Amino acid sequence: MVMDRLKWPTHPLNTYLDFTKWLQDNIDVLNEVIDLDLSNPESEQSAGAFSVDLVAEDESGNPVIIENQLEKSNHDHLGKILTYLVAMGAKTAIWIVADPRPEHISAITWLNESSSANFYLLKMEAIKIDNSTPAPLLTVIVGPSEEGKGVGKTKKEMAERYLIRERFWTQLLNLSKQKTKLHANISPTRHNWLGTSAGINGLAFNYGLRKNEAQVELYIDRGKERDEENKAIFEKLFNHKEDIEKIFGNQLEWQKLEGKRACRIRKRIKVGGYRDGEEKVPQIHEAMVNDMISLERALRSYIKKLRI
């Protein structure tokens, strides 16, 4: 048995209208490929000033857009699909093409991750087995999945998290500049920390931020292959632990971080974090800035005495 793949100009269904009519009469073939239960396909349905190739119904009676393109996928048809989807109030769109471009595969993948609608991109080929009549072959290139929706949700949450943190740091720096010059030349970031040099290379006064708490710290990391130097600096400061905490006005966490390159001296702030609501932000900012000022004051003279 020999199976040949044919180009569309040699196939009986080589026109757009031929294929649309065939698909309308053979909707079960599409159902088998994408594992849906579509019914009642109607052609050339009006969508504003445009006409949809086919509009079917899913098992719940919701409209499903089907757009056929027996050529290489292009931006025009992608735009039509989105227009039809909105115009028809549909939640599912199926795009059938002869040659899917990589950029359109990526676009459909992104739409599945980023929207509440479901998008399918299918490749249409013609096959001939031995001397049989040529027949269409549909292959799913991209379709919706729980994993994809999960990825999309994660990406959305990350984007929201970045915006929340950037706004949080912007407001914190505005308050900090009113009280200290320590972070005066630092710009807001989208990351979960923000820092400035403590005056010695590899030592930094950092703010840290998590969902439900924050922190201020002196972070010690002189770079690769300098683990022993980092630990030695930590030990020199730790020798003055009692005096440093007395100046700070509270206990600190002294983390030598055994097995890791860096060390830190920190104060955790449990007033709240970036997920605790806008109403708590001023209180969190106040605690962070005040503790940072106290931490820098408590460590300042001891850092200056370090011989590095």
Secondary structure as UniProt FT lines:
FT   STRAND          3..6
FT   HELIX           8..10
FT   TURN            12..13
FT   HELIX           16..25
FT   HELIX           27..34
FT   STRAND          39..47
FT   TURN            48..49
FT   STRAND          50..57
FT   TURN            59..60
FT   STRAND          63..72
FT   HELIX           75..88
FT   STRAND          92..99
FT   HELIX           102..114
FT   STRAND          118..129
FT   TURN            130..131
FT   STRAND          135..142
FT   HELIX           146..179
FT   TURN            182..185
FT   STRAND          193..197
FT   TURN            201..202
FT   STRAND          203..209
FT   STRAND          214..220
FT   TURN            224..225
FT   HELIX           227..238
FT   TURN            239..240
FT   HELIX           241..248
FT   STRAND          253..255
FT   TURN            258..259
FT   STRAND          263..269
FT   TURN            270..271
FT   TURN            274..275
FT   HELIX           278..280
FT   HELIX           281..304
//
